[in-house]
Amino acid sequence: MRSPRGTLPLLAALFVLALAALAAAEPRPAKTPDAPGKVTLSLSRWLAMQEALRNEEKPEREGPVLWIGRRIDGRFHKGLWSGRLTARFEVTSDSPTSVPLLDARAIAGDAKLDGEHASLLVEGDAHAILIDRPGRHEITVDFHWGRETQRFTRSLRIQLPEGGPIALEARIAERGIEASLAGGALTDATEEGGDTVIGGHLDGTAALDLSWKRRETGEARGEAKIRCTEHTLFKVSEALVTGRSAVSVAVVEGETDTVTLDLPRGVEVLGVEGDAVLQWRTALAADGSGKLVVLLRHLVSDATAFRVEFQLPGDPGAPIALAMPMPNAPTTGSLGVLGPPGLSVEAKTAEDAEPIAPRDLPSELLALTDSPVLFGFRFERAPRVVLAVTRLAELSLATTLVDELQASTVLLEDGTERTKLKLRIRNDSRQYVEMRLPGGAKLTNAFIDGRKVRPASREGALLLPLRQSERLAEDKERIHVVRPGETLSDVANLYYSDPSGWLRILNKNRDVVDQSGVLTRGVRLRIPPATEAADKQAFFVIEVAYELRGTALGALGGRTLRLPGLDVDTMKAVWHVYFPSSHEPLSFRGNLTQTSSIKYDPFRRIQWYLQHALEARRAWAGDDAYENILAKRRAIYNDEAKAQGDDGAALTEFPLVGERYRFRRILLGREAPELRVSFASMSLLAPARHLALLAALLVTLWALVRGHRHRWLALGATLALLLIVAHYMPGIHRRILWGLDLALAFALLRAHGPRLLRSARIFLRAPWRATRVLTLRRLLAAAGFAWLVGLVASYPLLLSLVALAGMSIAWWRSSLVTNLPKVRHAR
């Protein structure tokens, strides 16, 4: 039996072993009635397990394509890679297999598979070839990457499919470079001519990442020889001169990647631009001069060009010495000068510079600006040109202007003048416009934009209040009260300066305007602002009506018509004068040009007479085509050029009666429109026409009876006098023709009347003798004569003229037959 001392250590050891067994035992999850067979985990534990599953590396499987070898050869020139991919591989699958070859962003060219032409397809981000049989194959693909440009980076990055190592041979069109190949190793780099040939190998990381940099930077190589051409344009202001130089560099010998320019004192370079420019820097000396160094992106062996923007200060009122960056090499070129308005710029002195006529300025210099060049110089070394700049005196500009003046004047038979004047005006700052009415005139109405105003008076002149031109805002509407005779086009022209904008007004006022667009007096129209007029000055209209009483119009006389004078300039004036129908205006003179009912020269009148006469065919017919001959002659007299502009008259509050005559003038200025008219009453014109007929008849008969020379001279003088009167009095030409026709008819009847009477008596006594006279020749002649008479009758306006021609020929032949025995007897 053991003692109690030996039992206690044993019990303690057994207790420790039991605890260790419990700790090492795998715990079993407790089963619950609501979730049998499930384990409850925390959310963080579950997310960690999912991440571990995603990061688990999958065993690589061997694909159906085994790469045997690949090689890339090519040349890189100014950003463009042109190369060839040669690849040998083995396909192990019997089914069609797509083999990726090249980055899809490359431009694939000719491809050959096992010596035969093949076509590539794009799958995802790679060019691929479809192989339909197992075995070993070889493919070559020509491809391009990038594009040729002066601005390029010295790197080449092309994505390739994963596979075995790739041999590389790259020819780079630069010398003196240090290259590096990421994911591979370069084995050699040699310079051949102007290229650097680089060889190496890539690993299977599926990317060609080649970059290089120049071993030399900074100053140009000493062996390079260059010649430069520089065209510089200066723009002069009061305190600053800005310049722009276009520099062309031609490499005569060697190559360079740096161009150095000398900077005169005070010249500050603002920027250098050019396709071949990489960067630029300036280095200034203590005296203010310095150098401008332009670094190029690549070595240049032929030519390059860039532009330099610079400025230099100027002292107002002091001479300005022009200075510009000049290449540190032989340089020729030209310079030109621009001057702003308000400054007078002249060349004070010019050394080493030859003046150029403006028409001989080089195109390279003119291409630097769209403005005209004041003057220019040509140079072969650094020129020294000093300019004299002075400020020109400023002129005061008109702040108020009448863009258009329209007037309608009705002259009544009792001598009363009623005139309506409409001024389309714009104003910036003036308070009044001064208007002086003709002497004795009485103002009846005055309106501004349809609102009645009461003008003030000062020293016999009317002061019409003005409002300043306002800008039409998008949300601002104006109200217009319709006046008699107004149309939607008139209102649109008033507010938009465009008559075609009437539809905008109609759409805004369909509740008060009929669908036909006819306006009713007194209707209030809402005028919507034109969006395109938001930044333009608005016009407004001043309307004035006045009456002037004068002496009654007599049978023959003259009258002077005047419009009010203004103290502002007028750009355009249109004046419509309505003359009473009881009188005929003989001539108009004044400071306006007549554009209607013009009395043109005789040759143009003859042309229009013949034109209208030919258009008046069948006017004697009794059908609907009948046309009044007197009205047609009136139309010939009133014919005018229709392309003279707008014929619209100023709106008036009195009836427009009488014949209308239109006058206009451009750039009238402050001159008051004035017309002087000579007239004759219709009661005087009728006797004058009869006297013209009688004079033409009597003088022509007097000359035809005995054809002495002095009688023919008297006939010519009389006809000339009548034609002069006919130029001013309508209807005289026709009476002259009638007088000549009657005189010739009387002379022919006097000469052949007895013989015709004898023939008529014989015919009446023995009608059967007519059969002896009726021969075929005479019947044909009679038929032709009847046809000719019918043709002439179809043109009624030509009857008098054709009758004159026919009877003149008959009289001339008759006179020849009469005088023939006298001539024979004299012989």
C-alpha positions in Angstrom: 0.0 0.0 0.0 1.2 3.4 -1.1 1.5 6.2 1.2 -0.5 9.4 0.7 2.7 11.3 -0.2 3.2 9.2 -3.4 -0.4 9.3 -4.4 -0.7 13.1 -4.8 1.9 13.5 -7.5 0.4 10.7 -9.5 -3.1 12.3 -9.4 -1.7 15.6 -10.5 0.0 14.0 -13.6 -3.2 12.3 -14.6 -5.1 15.5 -14.4 -2.6 17.4 -16.7 -2.8 14.6 -19.3 -6.6 14.8 -19.4 -6.5 18.5 -20.0 -4.0 18.1 -22.8 -6.2 15.4 -24.4 -9.3 17.7 -24.2 -7.3 20.6 -25.8 -6.1 18.5 -28.7 -9.4 16.9 -29.4 -11.3 18.3 -32.6 -14.4 20.2 -31.5 -17.7 19.1 -32.9 -20.3 21.6 -33.8 -23.4 21.6 -31.8 -26.5 20.5 -33.5 -29.5 22.8 -33.3 -33.1 21.8 -34.1 -33.5 24.7 -36.6 -30.3 24.3 -38.7 -29.2 20.6 -38.9 -25.8 20.0 -40.7 -24.8 23.7 -41.1 -21.8 25.7 -39.8 -22.1 29.3 -38.7 -19.1 31.5 -39.7 -18.5 35.3 -39.4 -18.7 37.5 -42.5 -15.1 38.5 -42.4 -14.0 34.8 -42.2 -16.2 34.0 -45.2 -14.9 36.9 -47.4 -11.3 35.8 -46.6 -12.0 32.3 -47.7 -13.5 33.6 -51.0 -10.4 35.8 -51.6 -8.1 32.8 -51.0 -10.0 30.7 -53.6 -9.8 33.5 -56.2 -6.0 33.9 -55.6 -5.4 30.2 -55.8 -3.0 29.5 -58.8 -4.5 27.2 -61.3 -2.2 24.6 -62.9 -1.0 25.7 -66.3 -2.4 23.6 -69.1 -0.4 23.0 -72.3 -2.3 24.7 -75.2 -2.7 23.5 -78.8 0.1 26.0 -80.1 3.8 25.4 -79.4 6.1 28.3 -80.3 9.3 27.2 -81.9 10.9 30.6 -82.6 10.0 34.2 -83.5 11.9 37.2 -85.0 11.1 40.9 -85.5 13.0 43.1 -88.0 12.2 46.6 -88.9 13.1 50.3 -89.1 11.9 53.3 -87.0 11.9 56.7 -88.8 10.3 59.8 -87.2 7.6 58.0 -85.3 6.8 55.3 -87.9 7.9 51.6 -87.4 7.9 49.4 -90.5 8.8 45.8 -89.8 8.3 42.1 -90.3 7.3 39.4 -87.9 8.6 35.9 -88.7 7.2 33.1 -86.5 7.5 29.2 -86.5 5.1 27.2 -84.4 3.4 23.8 -84.1 -0.3 23.1 -83.8 -1.3 20.0 -82.0 -5.0 20.1 -82.3 -7.0 18.5 -85.1 -9.8 21.1 -84.9 -9.4 24.7 -86.4 -7.1 26.7 -84.1 -6.7 30.5 -84.0 -3.1 31.5 -83.4 -2.6 35.1 -82.1 0.3 36.9 -83.8 0.4 40.7 -83.3 -1.2 43.6 -81.5 -4.5 44.6 -83.2 -3.6 48.3 -83.1 -0.8 47.6 -85.6 -1.5 48.0 -89.3 -1.0 44.5 -90.8 0.2 44.3 -94.4 1.2 41.3 -96.6 1.1 37.9 -94.8 2.4 34.5 -96.0 1.7 31.1 -94.3 4.1 28.4 -95.4 5.0 30.4 -98.5 1.4 31.0 -99.5 -0.6 34.3 -99.2 -2.9 34.3 -96.2 -5.4 36.6 -94.6 -5.4 37.7 -91.0 -8.4 38.2 -88.7 -8.8 40.3 -85.6 -9.8 38.5 -82.5 -10.1 40.6 -79.4 -6.9 42.8 -79.2 -4.7 40.7 -81.5 -4.3 39.9 -85.2 -4.6 36.1 -85.6 -4.3 33.4 -88.2 -6.7 30.4 -88.4 -5.0 27.0 -88.8 -7.2 24.1 -89.9 -4.7 21.3 -89.7 -2.0 20.1 -87.2 1.7 20.3 -87.8 4.5 22.8 -88.0 4.0 26.1 -89.8 5.9 29.3 -90.6 4.3 32.7 -91.1 5.7 36.1 -92.1 3.7 39.3 -91.5 4.6 42.8 -92.6 3.2 45.5 -90.3 3.4 49.2 -89.5 3.1 51.0 -86.1 2.6 54.7 -85.5 2.8 57.4 -88.1 5.6 59.6 -89.5 5.7 63.0 -88.0 8.2 65.6 -86.8 6.8 65.3 -83.3 7.6 61.8 -82.0 8.8 60.1 -78.8 11.9 57.9 -78.8 10.1 54.8 -77.8 8.4 51.7 -79.3 5.8 49.7 -77.4 4.0 46.8 -79.2 2.0 44.1 -77.4 2.8 40.5 -78.6 1.2 37.1 -77.6 2.9 35.1 -74.9 5.3 32.5 -76.1 9.0 31.7 -76.4 11.8 34.2 -76.8 11.9 36.6 -79.7 14.9 37.8 -81.7 14.9 41.5 -82.5 16.8 43.7 -85.0 15.7 47.4 -85.1 17.2 50.0 -87.3 16.6 53.5 -85.9 17.1 56.6 -88.1 19.3 58.4 -85.6 22.9 58.3 -84.6 24.5 58.7 -81.2 21.7 57.1 -79.1 21.6 54.9 -76.0 18.9 52.2 -76.2 17.3 50.0 -73.6 15.0 47.0 -73.9 12.5 46.1 -71.2 11.9 42.4 -70.7 14.9 41.4 -72.7 18.6 42.1 -73.5 20.4 44.0 -76.2 23.4 42.2 -77.7 24.8 44.9 -80.0 24.3 48.4 -81.3 26.2 49.7 -84.4 25.9 52.8 -86.5 25.5 52.4 -90.3 25.3 55.6 -92.3 22.6 57.8 -90.6 21.0 54.8 -88.7 21.7 52.9 -85.6 21.2 49.1 -85.8 20.2 47.4 -82.5 20.1 43.7 -81.9 18.7 41.7 -79.0 16.3 39.1 -77.6 13.0 39.4 -75.8 11.7 36.9 -73.2 8.2 35.5 -73.2 6.5 38.4 -71.4 4.5 39.3 -74.6 5.7 42.9 -75.1 8.2 44.8 -77.2 9.2 47.8 -75.1 12.2 49.6 -76.7 13.3 53.1 -75.8 16.3 55.2 -76.5 17.8 58.7 -75.9 20.5 60.8 -77.3 23.9 60.7 -75.9 24.5 64.3 -76.8 22.2 67.3 -76.1 22.8 71.0 -75.9 24.7 73.0 -78.5 24.8 72.2 -82.2 27.5 70.1 -83.5 30.4 72.0 -84.8 30.6 70.2 -88.1 27.1 71.3 -89.1 26.8 74.2 -91.5 23.4 75.9 -91.9 21.8 78.8 -93.8 18.7 80.6 -92.5 15.8 82.6 -94.0 13.8 84.8 -91.6 10.7 86.8 -92.3 9.6 89.0 -89.4 6.4 91.1 -89.0 6.3 93.9 -86.4 3.1 95.3 -85.0 3.6 98.8 -83.5 1.6 100.3 -80.7 2.2 103.3 -78.5 4.3 101.6 -75.8 4.9 98.1 -77.1 6.1 96.4 -80.3 5.2 92.8 -80.8 6.9 90.6 -83.5 6.5 87.3 -85.1 9.4 85.6 -87.0 9.2 82.7 -89.4 12.6 81.0 -89.4 13.6 78.5 -92.1 16.8 76.5 -91.5 18.6 74.7 -94.3 21.4 72.3 -93.4 24.2 72.7 -95.9 26.6 70.2 -94.4 26.4 67.7 -91.5 23.4 67.5 -89.2 22.2 69.3 -86.1 19.5 69.1 -83.5 20.0 72.7 -82.1 19.6 76.2 -83.6 21.0 79.2 -81.8 19.7 82.8 -82.3 21.1 86.0 -81.1 18.8 88.1 -78.9 19.3 91.9 -79.1 18.9 93.9 -75.9 15.3 94.4 -74.8 13.9 91.6 -76.9 11.7 89.2 -74.8 10.9 85.8 -76.3 7.2 84.8 -75.7 7.2 81.4 -77.4 8.7 79.1 -80.0 6.5 76.8 -82.1 7.3 74.3 -84.7 6.7 70.6 -85.5 10.4 69.8 -84.9 10.8 71.9 -81.8 11.4 69.9 -78.6 12.1 72.8 -76.2 13.7 76.2 -76.1 15.6 78.3 -73.5 17.1 81.7 -73.3 20.4 82.9 -71.7 20.7 86.6 -71.0 24.0 88.5 -70.5 24.5 91.4 -68.1 24.1 94.0 -70.9 20.6 92.7 -71.8 21.7 90.7 -74.9 21.6 87.0 -75.0 21.0 83.7 -76.8 17.9 81.8 -77.8 18.6 78.0 -78.0 16.0 75.9 -79.8 16.4 72.2 -79.3 14.9 69.9 -82.0 13.3 66.6 -81.6 15.7 64.8 -83.9 18.8 65.4 -85.9 18.1 67.5 -89.0 20.1 66.9 -92.1 17.9 68.7 -94.7 15.7 71.5 -93.5 13.3 72.6 -90.7 11.3 75.6 -89.8 9.8 77.2 -86.7 8.2 80.5 -85.5 9.3 82.8 -82.7 6.9 85.2 -80.9 8.6 88.1 -79.1 8.1 91.7 -77.9 10.2 94.8 -77.1 9.3 98.0 -75.3 8.7 101.3 -76.9 8.7 104.9 -75.5 5.6 106.9 -76.6 6.6 109.7 -78.8 10.2 108.6 -79.2 11.7 106.8 -82.2 11.5 103.0 -82.0 14.5 100.9 -83.0 13.3 97.5 -84.4 15.1 94.4 -83.1 14.5 90.7 -83.6 16.1 87.3 -82.9 18.6 86.5 -85.6 20.1 83.0 -86.2 23.8 82.7 -85.4 24.4 81.8 -89.1 24.2 83.5 -92.5 20.6 84.8 -92.7 18.6 86.6 -95.4 14.9 87.6 -95.3 12.5 90.5 -95.0 10.6 92.4 -92.4 7.3 94.2 -92.5 5.5 96.7 -90.2 1.8 97.0 -89.2 0.4 100.1 -87.6 -2.9 100.4 -85.7 -5.5 103.1 -86.5 -4.7 106.4 -84.9 -0.9 106.1 -85.3 1.3 107.3 -88.1 4.2 105.0 -88.6 7.1 105.9 -90.9 10.6 104.6 -91.4 13.0 107.3 -90.1 16.3 105.5 -90.9 17.2 102.1 -92.4 20.6 100.6 -92.5 21.5 97.2 -94.2 17.9 97.1 -95.3 16.5 97.7 -98.8 12.9 99.0 -99.1 10.3 96.8 -100.8 7.2 98.0 -102.7 4.0 96.7 -101.1 3.2 94.7 -104.3 6.6 93.0 -104.1 6.4 91.8 -100.5 7.3 88.1 -100.1 4.4 85.7 -99.7 6.0 84.2 -96.6 5.8 87.6 -94.9 2.2 88.3 -96.0 1.3 84.8 -94.6 2.0 86.1 -91.1 -1.0 88.4 -91.0 -4.4 89.1 -92.5 -4.0 92.8 -92.3 -2.3 95.0 -94.9 1.4 95.6 -94.4 2.4 99.3 -94.3 5.9 98.9 -95.7 8.7 96.4 -95.7 12.4 95.9 -96.1 14.7 93.2 -97.5 18.0 92.3 -95.7 21.0 90.0 -96.0 22.4 90.7 -92.5 21.0 92.0 -89.3 19.1 95.2 -90.3 18.9 98.4 -88.2 15.6 100.1 -88.8 14.3 103.1 -86.7 10.6 104.1 -86.8 9.0 107.4 -86.2 5.6 107.0 -84.5 3.2 109.9 -84.0 -0.4 109.9 -82.9 -3.0 111.2 -85.4 -5.6 113.8 -84.4 -8.9 112.3 -83.5 -12.0 113.4 -85.4 -15.4 113.7 -83.9 -17.9 111.1 -85.1 -21.6 111.5 -85.8 -23.7 110.3 -82.9 -27.0 110.8 -84.7 -27.7 109.6 -88.2 -30.8 109.4 -90.5 -30.5 106.0 -92.2 -33.4 106.6 -94.5 -35.6 109.6 -95.3 -38.9 108.9 -97.1 -41.3 111.6 -98.2 -44.6 111.8 -100.1 -45.7 115.2 -101.4 -49.1 115.7 -103.0 -49.3 118.9 -105.2 -52.9 120.0 -105.8 -54.1 122.1 -108.7 -54.8 125.1 -106.4 -51.1 125.1 -105.4 -51.4 123.4 -102.0 -48.6 121.1 -101.0 -49.2 118.4 -98.5 -46.1 116.4 -97.4 -45.6 113.5 -95.1 -42.0 112.9 -94.0 -40.7 109.7 -92.4 -37.2 109.6 -90.8 -35.6 106.3 -89.9 -33.1 107.5 -87.3 -30.7 106.2 -84.6 -29.3 108.3 -81.9 -26.6 107.8 -79.2 -26.6 110.9 -77.1 -28.5 113.9 -78.7 -31.6 115.2 -77.1 -33.2 116.9 -80.1 -33.0 116.9 -83.9 -33.5 120.3 -85.5 -35.9 120.5 -88.5 -36.5 123.6 -90.6 -39.8 123.5 -92.6 -40.1 125.3 -95.9 -41.1 128.9 -95.6 -44.9 129.3 -94.9 -45.4 125.6 -94.1 -47.7 124.7 -91.2 -47.0 121.6 -89.1 -50.1 119.3 -88.8 -48.7 116.1 -87.1 -45.6 114.7 -85.5 -45.0 111.1 -84.3 -42.2 109.1 -82.8 -42.7 105.4 -83.2 -46.4 106.0 -83.6 -46.8 108.1 -80.5 -47.8 111.7 -81.0 -45.4 114.3 -79.8 -45.4 118.1 -79.6 -42.1 119.5 -80.9 -40.6 122.7 -79.4 -39.6 125.8 -81.5 -36.3 127.7 -81.5 -35.5 130.5 -83.9 -38.0 129.3 -86.5 -36.9 125.6 -86.4 -38.7 122.6 -84.9 -36.9 120.7 -82.1 -38.1 117.1 -82.3 -37.3 115.1 -79.1 -35.1 112.0 -79.6 -34.6 108.9 -77.6 -31.3 107.2 -77.3 -30.9 104.0 -79.4 -31.6 101.1 -77.1 -30.6 97.5 -77.3 -33.4 95.0 -77.6 -33.2 92.4 -74.8 -34.5 88.9 -75.1 -37.4 89.4 -72.7 -38.4 92.9 -73.8 -41.5 93.5 -76.0 -42.6 96.8 -77.6 -46.1 98.0 -78.5 -46.9 99.4 -81.9 -50.1 101.2 -82.9 -51.1 100.5 -86.5 -51.5 103.5 -88.7 -53.5 103.8 -91.9 -51.9 102.0 -94.9 -49.4 100.0 -92.8 -48.6 96.4 -93.5 -46.8 93.7 -91.5 -43.8 94.1 -93.7 -43.6 97.8 -92.9 -43.7 97.1 -89.2 -41.1 94.4 -89.5 -38.8 96.7 -91.4 -39.3 99.4 -88.7 -38.3 97.2 -85.8 -36.0 94.5 -87.3 -34.6 96.3 -90.4 -35.9 93.3 -92.3 -39.3 93.2 -94.0 -39.2 89.4 -94.1 -39.6 89.3 -90.4 -43.4 89.9 -90.6 -44.2 86.3 -89.8 -42.7 86.7 -86.3 -45.0 89.6 -85.6 -48.0 87.7 -87.1 -47.4 84.7 -84.9 -47.3 86.9 -81.8 -50.5 88.7 -82.6 -52.8 86.1 -84.1 -55.5 87.1 -81.5 -55.8 90.6 -83.0 -54.7 90.1 -86.6 -56.7 88.3 -89.3 -55.2 85.2 -90.9 -54.8 87.1 -94.1 -52.4 89.5 -92.4 -54.4 92.7 -93.2 -53.9 95.3 -90.4 -56.7 97.5 -89.0 -56.0 101.0 -88.0 -55.5 101.5 -84.3 -54.7 97.8 -83.5 -52.0 97.5 -80.8 -49.3 95.0 -81.9 -46.9 93.3 -79.6 -43.4 93.4 -81.2 -41.3 90.4 -80.0 -37.5 91.2 -80.0 -35.4 89.5 -82.7 -32.8 87.3 -81.1 -30.3 88.3 -83.7 -30.8 92.0 -82.9 -29.9 91.6 -79.2 -26.5 93.2 -79.8 -27.5 95.8 -82.4 -28.7 99.3 -82.1 -32.4 99.8 -82.5 -33.9 102.2 -84.9 -36.9 104.5 -84.3 -39.0 106.5 -86.7 -40.0 110.1 -86.7 -43.0 111.1 -88.8 -43.9 114.7 -89.6 -46.8 116.0 -91.7 -47.1 119.6 -92.9 -49.1 121.7 -95.4 -47.9 124.6 -97.5 -50.3 126.8 -99.4 -49.1 128.4 -102.7 -50.4 130.0 -105.8 -52.5 128.0 -108.2 -50.9 126.2 -111.1 -51.2 128.1 -114.4 -51.3 126.9 -117.9 -47.5 127.1 -118.3 -44.9 127.7 -115.6 -42.7 126.2 -112.9 -42.7 125.3 -109.2 -40.0 124.7 -106.6 -40.6 121.9 -104.1 -38.5 121.6 -100.9 -38.3 119.2 -98.0 -37.4 120.3 -94.5 -33.7 120.8 -93.7 -32.1 118.7 -90.9 -29.0 119.3 -88.7 -27.9 115.6 -89.0 -26.6 113.6 -91.9 -28.9 111.6 -94.1 -27.7 108.4 -95.7 -30.5 107.8 -98.2 -33.5 109.9 -99.4 -36.5 108.7 -101.3 -39.1 111.3 -102.4 -42.5 110.5 -104.1 -44.1 113.5 -105.7 -47.8 113.2 -106.8 -48.5 115.8 -109.6 -52.1 116.7 -110.5 -53.5 114.9 -113.5 -54.7 118.3 -114.9 -51.1 119.2 -115.6 -48.1 117.6 -117.3 -44.6 117.9 -115.9 -42.2 118.9 -118.7 -38.9 118.5 -116.7 -37.5 118.0 -113.2 -34.3 119.4 -111.9 -32.8 119.3 -108.4 -30.4 117.6 -106.1 -32.2 114.2 -106.3 -32.1 111.7 -109.2 -35.4 110.9 -111.0 -36.0 107.1 -111.1 -39.5 107.0 -112.6 -41.2 108.4 -115.7 -37.7 109.4 -117.0 -37.5 111.2 -120.4 -34.7 109.1 -121.9 -32.8 109.9 -125.0 -34.4 109.4 -128.5 -32.6 106.2 -129.3 -33.8 104.5 -126.1 -37.3 105.8 -126.8 -37.2 104.3 -130.3 -36.0 101.0 -128.9 -38.8 100.9 -126.3 -41.4 102.1 -128.8 -40.5 99.2 -131.2 -40.5 96.7 -128.3 -44.0 97.8 -127.1 -45.3 98.0 -130.7 -44.3 94.4 -131.3 -46.0 93.4 -128.0 -49.2 95.1 -129.0 -50.1 92.7 -131.8 -53.8 92.1 -132.5 -54.7 95.2 -130.5 -57.4 96.1 -133.1 -59.1 92.7 -132.6 -62.5 92.8 -130.9 -61.8 89.9 -128.5 -60.4 90.0 -124.9 -57.0 90.8 -126.2 -58.0 94.3 -127.1 -55.8 96.9 -125.7 -56.4 100.7 -125.7 -53.8 102.2 -128.0 -53.7 105.5 -126.2 -53.1 103.7 -122.9 -50.3 101.7 -124.6 -48.6 104.9 -125.8 -48.9 106.3 -122.3 -47.2 103.2 -121.0 -44.3 103.7 -123.5 -43.8 107.3 -122.3 -43.9 106.3 -118.6 -41.6 103.3 -119.0 -38.8 103.2 -116.4 -36.2 101.0 -114.9 -37.7 98.7 -112.3 -34.5 97.8 -110.6 -34.2 101.2 -108.7 -34.9 99.9 -105.2 -37.9 100.2 -103.0 -40.9 102.0 -104.5 -42.9 102.2 -101.2 -44.1 105.7 -100.4 -44.1 107.2 -96.9 -47.3 106.6 -95.0 -49.6 109.6 -95.2 -52.9 110.6 -93.7 -54.2 112.2 -96.9 -55.1 110.6 -100.2 -52.3 110.1 -102.7 -53.8 111.6 -105.9 -52.3 112.4 -109.3 -49.4 110.9 -111.2 -46.5 109.7 -109.1 -42.9 110.6 -109.8 -40.1 109.0 -107.7 -36.7 110.6 -106.8 -33.8 109.3 -104.7 -30.3 110.2 -103.5 -27.6 108.3 -101.6 -25.4 110.1 -99.1 -27.5 113.3 -99.1 -25.7 114.6 -96.0 -27.2 117.8 -94.5 -28.4 119.1 -97.9 -32.2 119.8 -98.0 -33.9 117.9 -100.9 -35.1 120.3 -103.6 -36.9 119.9 -106.9 -37.7 122.5 -109.6 -40.5 121.3 -112.0 -41.7 122.9 -115.2 -45.2 122.1 -116.2 -48.0 122.7 -118.7 -51.7 122.2 -118.3 -53.6 119.6 -120.3 -55.8 122.4 -121.8 -52.6 123.8 -123.3 -51.2 120.5 -124.4 -54.2 119.7 -126.7 -53.8 122.8 -128.9 -50.0 122.3 -128.9 -50.4 118.8 -130.3 -52.8 120.1 -133.0 -50.4 122.9 -133.9 -47.5 120.4 -134.2 -49.7 118.3 -136.6 -50.6 121.3 -138.7 -46.9 122.6 -138.8 -45.6 119.2 -139.9 -48.3 118.9 -142.6 -47.9 122.4 -144.1 -44.1 122.6 -144.1 -43.9 119.1 -145.6 -46.4 119.9 -148.3 -44.5 123.2 -149.0 -41.3 121.2 -149.5 -42.9 118.4 -151.6 -44.6 120.7 -154.1 -41.4 122.2 -155.3 -38.3 120.4 -154.0 -35.9 123.3 -153.8 -33.0 123.0 -151.4 -34.0 125.9 -149.1 -37.5 124.3 -148.7 -35.9 121.0 -147.6 -33.6 122.8 -145.2 -36.7 124.6 -143.8 -38.5 121.2 -143.4 -35.5 119.8 -141.5 -35.3 122.8 -139.2 -39.0 122.6 -138.5 -38.9 118.8 -137.7 -35.9 119.3 -135.4 -37.7 122.0 -133.5 -40.8 119.8 -133.2 -38.7 116.9 -131.9 -37.2 119.1 -129.2 -40.7 120.1 -128.1 -41.8 116.5 -128.3 -39.1 115.5 -125.9 -40.9 117.4 -123.1 -44.5 117.2 -124.3 -46.1 113.8 -124.6 -48.1 113.1 -127.8 -46.1 115.4 -130.1 -44.1 112.5 -131.8 -47.4 110.9 -132.9 -48.7 114.2 -134.4 -45.5 114.7 -136.3 -45.9 111.3 -137.9 -49.5 112.0 -138.7 -48.6 115.3 -140.3 -45.9 113.7 -142.5 -48.3 110.9 -143.5 -51.0 113.3 -144.5 -48.6 115.5 -146.5 -47.2 112.5 -148.4 -50.7 111.2 -149.0 -51.8 114.5 -150.4 -48.7 114.8 -152.6 -49.2 111.2 -154.0 -52.9 111.9 -154.7 -51.9 115.2 -156.4 -49.4 113.4 -158.6 -51.3 110.2 -159.4 -54.9 111.4 -158.8 -55.8 112.2 -162.5 -54.5 108.9 -163.8 -56.4 107.0 -161.1 -59.6 108.9 -161.9 -59.2 108.1 -165.6 -58.7 104.4 -164.9 -61.8 104.4 -162.6 -63.9 106.0 -165.3 -62.8 103.4 -167.9 -63.5 100.6 -165.5 -67.0 102.0 -164.8 -67.8 102.4 -168.5 -66.4 99.0 -169.5 -66.1 96.6 -166.6 -65.2 93.7 -168.9 -61.9 95.4 -169.8 -60.7 94.5 -166.2 -60.0 90.9 -167.4 -57.3 92.2 -169.6 -55.5 93.8 -166.7 -55.8 90.8 -164.3 -52.7 88.8 -165.1 -51.1 86.2 -162.9 -48.2 88.4 -161.9 -50.5 91.2 -160.9 -52.7 88.8 -158.9 -49.7 87.5 -157.0 -48.5 91.0 -156.3 -52.0 92.0 -155.1 -52.1 89.0 -152.8 -48.7 89.8 -151.4 -49.7 93.4 -150.8 -52.8 92.3 -149.0 -50.8 90.0 -146.8 -48.4 92.7 -146.0 -51.2 95.1 -145.1 -52.8 92.5 -142.8 -49.4 91.9 -141.1 -49.0 95.6 -140.5 -52.5 95.9 -139.2 -51.7 93.3 -136.5 -49.2 95.8 -135.1 -51.3 98.9 -134.7 -48.6 101.0 -133.1 -46.6 100.6 -136.3 -49.3 101.8 -138.7 -48.2 105.4 -138.8 -44.5 104.5 -139.1 -45.1 101.9 -141.8 -47.4 104.2 -143.7 -44.7 106.9 -143.6 -42.1 104.6 -145.0 -44.3 103.2 -147.7 -45.5 106.6 -148.9 -42.0 108.0 -148.8 -40.8 105.2 -151.1 -43.7 105.7 -153.5 -43.2 109.5 -153.6 -39.4 109.0 -154.2 -40.1 106.6 -157.1 -42.7 108.9 -158.5 -40.3 111.8 -158.4 -37.7 109.8 -160.2 -40.1 108.9 -163.1 -41.2 112.6 -163.3 -37.7 113.9 -163.5 -36.3 111.3 -165.9 -37.5 113.0 -169.2 -35.9 116.3 -168.0 -32.6 114.5 -167.5 -32.7 112.9 -171.0 -33.6 116.2 -172.6 -30.6 117.9 -170.8 -28.3 115.2 -172.2 
